[in-house]
Amino acid sequence: MKCPLCKKDLEKAIFYGVEVDYCPTCLGLWFEEDELRLAKDKKDENLRWLDIDLWKRKNKFKIYLGERLCPICRLPLYEVYYGDSRIIVDFCSLCKGVWLDRGEFKRIIEYLRTKADFEILNNYANNLFQGAAEILIGSETLREEILDFLTVLKLLNYKFAVRYPAITNIISNLPK
């Protein structure tokens, strides 16, 4: 496989528990379908519940046909914004692979941490209901969906304790 950017041969490496292909010259990363999510979950388990579907809002996202070629399919990659961030990733619509330029994985993790903080504090009820529903109809395994839901509950507990320490103190002092 060739690097979409500098056309050098890609090499294999273990990246947060996931075997990915990378370019030793430009340090770009190639994730096959679902590998980006798995690496993200391994990098920060508190983000496992927050997944970005690059095609979720097809009517609202901006997509551009790029000049880079998919290392597997050899067809042009599409440039797509990662969620509502300013991070543009290269995506293959055929094999569902994702190319990240050097540093983009780190930027994605930072973006997701910020988004998670906002979602937990401001949309916690919606996220709890969505997490519960995904246990039954989610795209991941039942075990993964339950772990996602439990992560949301844990984070909500932490964020609530930080935001409302007086209420947390009252609750913790209630007779058991």
Residue pairs with C-beta under 8 A, 6 or more apart in sequence:
1 9
1 10
1 21
1 30
1 71
1 72
2 8
2 9
2 10
2 69
2 71
3 9
3 10
3 23
3 25
3 26
3 28
3 71
4 28
4 30
4 68
4 69
4 70
4 71
4 77
4 90
4 99
5 23
5 26
5 28
5 68
5 99
5 101
6 23
6 25
6 26
8 23
8 24
8 25
8 26
10 21
10 22
10 23
10 30
10 71
11 21
11 22
11 23
11 24
12 19
12 20
12 21
12 22
13 19
13 20
13 21
13 22
14 20
15 22
15 29
15 39
16 38
16 39
16 40
16 42
16 43
17 38
17 39
17 42
18 31
18 35
18 38
18 39
18 42
19 35
20 29
20 30
20 31
20 32
20 35
20 39
21 29
21 30
21 71
22 28
22 29
22 30
26 101
26 102
27 102
28 99
28 100
28 101
28 102
29 99
29 100
29 104
29 105
30 71
30 97
30 98
30 99
31 39
31 97
31 98
31 99
31 100
32 72
32 95
32 96
32 97
33 95
33 96
33 97
34 96
35 98
36 98
36 100
37 51
39 105
40 47
40 48
40 108
40 109
40 112
41 47
41 48
43 105
43 109
44 109
44 112
44 113
45 151
46 116
46 151
46 154
46 155
47 109
47 112
47 113
47 116
48 144
48 147
48 148
48 151
49 116
49 127
49 131
49 148
49 149
49 151
49 152
49 155
50 112
50 115
50 116
50 119
52 82
52 83
52 112
54 61
54 80
54 82
54 89
54 91
54 98
55 61
61 80
61 81
62 80
62 81
63 78
63 79
63 80
64 78
64 79
65 76
65 78
65 79
66 76
66 77
66 78
66 79
66 90
67 76
68 76
68 77
68 90
68 99
69 75
69 76
69 77
70 76
70 77
70 92
70 94
70 95
70 97
70 99
71 97
71 99
72 92
72 95
72 97
73 92
73 94
73 95
75 92
75 94
77 90
77 91
77 92
77 99
78 90
78 91
78 92
78 93
79 88
79 89
79 90
79 91
80 88
80 89
80 90
80 91
81 87
81 88
81 89
82 88
82 89
82 108
82 111
83 111
83 115
85 107
85 108
85 111
87 104
87 107
87 108
87 111
89 98
89 99
89 100
89 104
89 108
90 98
90 99
90 100
91 97
91 98
91 99
92 98
100 108
116 155
117 159
119 127
120 127
120 152
120 155
120 156
120 159
121 159
121 163
124 152
124 156
124 159
127 152
128 149
128 152
128 153
128 156
131 145
131 148
131 149
131 152
132 149
134 140
134 145
134 148
134 149
135 142
135 145
135 146
135 149
138 144
138 145
138 148
140 148
160 167
160 168
161 168
